[in-house]
Amino acid sequence: MPSLADTYYERSSALLARARESNAPVIATLAPHIGQSIARGGVVHTFGSGHSEIISREIIGRAGGLVCVSGIIDPTAGFIENLPGYGEALASRYDRQYQLNPGETVIIISNSGRNASPIDVALYAKAKGLAVAALTCVAISKATPSRHPSGKRLFEVADHVLDNCGVAGDAVVEVGGGVSAGPTSTLVGCSILNWLMLAVAEWLKENGHPLPVLRSQNSPGAVEHNRALASRYKGRLSRQLA
């Protein structure tokens, strides 16, 4: 009998393969849009409320990633994500500090897609002329009523929908007594974002644009390289490299 860890490995690997296949068409459409924006000097913005903030940070300011990614950070870590208007206030403050510009893209992560703040941020960004990409669990979201005053869920607001293909409750391994463990939304969500960013890098390369990719600060000359990259986006990144 396989261990719980082996069962998680098998099921999450299968889920990862399914997500790779099902999201490929969306990535193929979204990557050129982001690439064109970056080629014009644009920034990619991310937002995730609560635990989803971990996924949103996956592509911000890290070795091997694009420098031009900035995060809308909730200082309450999602504690008041359903307070009416809170997400709009977050997006508005971020906009004043770092600018949400027309033609750019904001990637909003919410597993359920039902809570108010992610939808607030999406609606604010759309009104500003940005493309909105949602990373969510479509099956869960369709089965769950919205907590936003509009009655809409995130996938109904977004221009592009990336699906983590998860299950109700997020966990895929039964551990007894009707309890399941082994969540997959972070594993799959981070993979989807990295697939997308690599597709963007590929588009930039194929179209003759420089690749603004950060290097590991443990490698020779990386600090100077990274600072030079970041200087092109001075005042636009919520995590500015020193």
Number of C-alpha atoms within 10 A of each C-alpha: 5 8 8 14 11 12 16 20 15 13 16 22 15 12 20 21 12 15 20 19 10 15 18 16 11 15 23 14 12 22 21 18 18 26 25 18 17 25 16 11 12 21 27 24 26 26 26 26 28 15 15 21 22 16 26 28 19 17 24 21 24 16 16 14 21 23 28 23 25 23 24 24 19 20 10 10 14 20 11 16 20 18 14 15 15 18 26 20 15 18 25 17 13 17 17 9 13 20 16 24 15 15 19 24 27 27 24 30 27 29 29 25 30 25 23 28 31 29 29 26 28 28 19 21 24 19 11 15 14 21 22 27 23 29 30 26 26 23 16 19 20 16 11 13 15 19 19 21 12 10 11 17 24 35 25 15 18 21 16 18 23 28 24 28 23 25 16 13 14 19 17 20 19 14 11 8 6 6 10 14 15 18 17 22 25 19 15 24 29 19 18 23 19 16 17 21 19 17 21 24 24 16 20 21 13 10 13 9 15 12 18 20 18 21 21 16 14 9 8 10 11 15 17 13 16 21 15 13 19 22 14 13 17 12 13 21 24 18 14 15 15 9
